[in-house]
Amino acid sequence: MLTSLIDQACGVAVMSRLGRRLAISTLNLKVDHVRYPEARCSATAWAHCYDATEHRAFVRTEVWDTDPSHLIATAQGVFSINRAVGP
């Protein structure tokens, strides 16, 4: 479940940085699980696309439940920018 949340957050970060909807693919996603989440707590993911080229985007993500300074997981990924999606 956390990996799906992270992958989705990364995709939104890429589209946000480039300012348009894109067809992107996950090329590499490394997730480091820091600790177990608190029972019955929502998880929040914050993703930042820190660099992008014509065909690749690079993203870092942090995930927490109750406190942003007490992480559940971190991730780093590389995404392929395939093509723009229609309006």
C-alpha positions as CSV (number, residue, x, y, z in Angstrom):
1,M,0.0,0.0,0.0
2,L,2.8,2.5,0.9
3,T,4.6,1.8,-2.4
4,S,1.4,2.6,-4.4
5,L,1.0,5.8,-2.4
6,I,4.6,6.7,-3.1
7,D,4.4,5.9,-6.8
8,Q,1.3,8.1,-7.2
9,A,2.8,11.0,-5.2
10,C,5.9,10.8,-7.4
11,G,3.8,10.9,-10.6
12,V,1.9,14.0,-9.4
13,A,5.2,15.7,-8.5
14,V,6.6,15.1,-12.0
15,M,3.4,16.5,-13.6
16,S,3.4,19.5,-11.2
17,R,7.0,20.3,-12.0
18,L,6.5,20.1,-15.8
19,G,3.1,21.9,-15.7
20,R,1.1,19.4,-17.8
21,R,-0.4,16.0,-17.7
22,L,2.0,13.4,-19.0
23,A,2.2,9.7,-19.7
24,I,5.0,8.6,-17.4
25,S,6.4,5.3,-16.4
26,T,8.3,4.3,-13.3
27,L,11.8,3.1,-14.2
28,N,13.3,2.7,-10.8
29,L,11.7,3.2,-7.3
30,K,13.7,2.5,-4.2
31,V,11.7,2.5,-1.0
32,D,13.3,2.4,2.5
33,H,10.9,1.4,5.2
34,V,12.0,3.2,8.4
35,R,9.3,1.9,10.8
36,Y,5.9,0.4,11.1
37,P,3.0,3.0,10.8
38,E,0.8,3.7,13.8
39,A,-2.3,1.5,13.9
40,R,-5.3,3.0,12.1
41,C,-3.5,6.3,11.2
42,S,-3.6,7.8,7.7
43,A,-0.3,8.1,5.8
44,T,0.8,11.3,4.1
45,A,3.3,11.3,1.3
46,W,5.3,14.4,0.2
47,A,7.1,14.1,-3.1
48,H,9.5,16.5,-4.8
49,C,10.7,16.3,-8.4
50,Y,14.1,17.8,-7.9
51,D,15.4,17.4,-11.5
52,A,14.0,16.7,-15.0
53,T,15.4,16.2,-18.4
54,E,13.5,15.8,-21.7
55,H,13.0,12.1,-21.1
56,R,13.6,11.5,-17.3
57,A,12.4,12.9,-14.0
58,F,14.0,12.4,-10.6
59,V,11.9,12.4,-7.4
60,R,12.4,12.1,-3.6
61,T,9.5,11.2,-1.3
62,E,8.9,11.1,2.4
63,V,5.9,9.3,4.1
64,W,4.7,9.8,7.7
65,D,1.6,9.2,9.7
66,T,1.3,11.4,12.8
67,D,4.4,13.5,12.7
68,P,6.4,14.6,9.6
69,S,9.6,14.4,11.5
70,H,9.0,10.7,12.4
71,L,9.0,9.0,9.0
72,I,7.5,5.7,8.0
73,A,9.4,5.5,4.7
74,T,11.5,7.4,2.3
75,A,11.9,6.8,-1.5
76,Q,13.8,7.9,-4.5
77,G,12.7,7.2,-8.0
78,V,13.4,7.8,-11.7
79,F,10.5,8.2,-14.1
80,S,10.4,8.1,-17.9
81,I,8.5,10.9,-19.6
82,N,6.8,9.3,-22.5
83,R,4.4,11.8,-24.0
84,A,1.9,14.5,-23.3
85,V,-1.7,13.5,-22.6
86,G,-4.5,15.2,-24.4
87,P,-6.6,18.0,-22.8
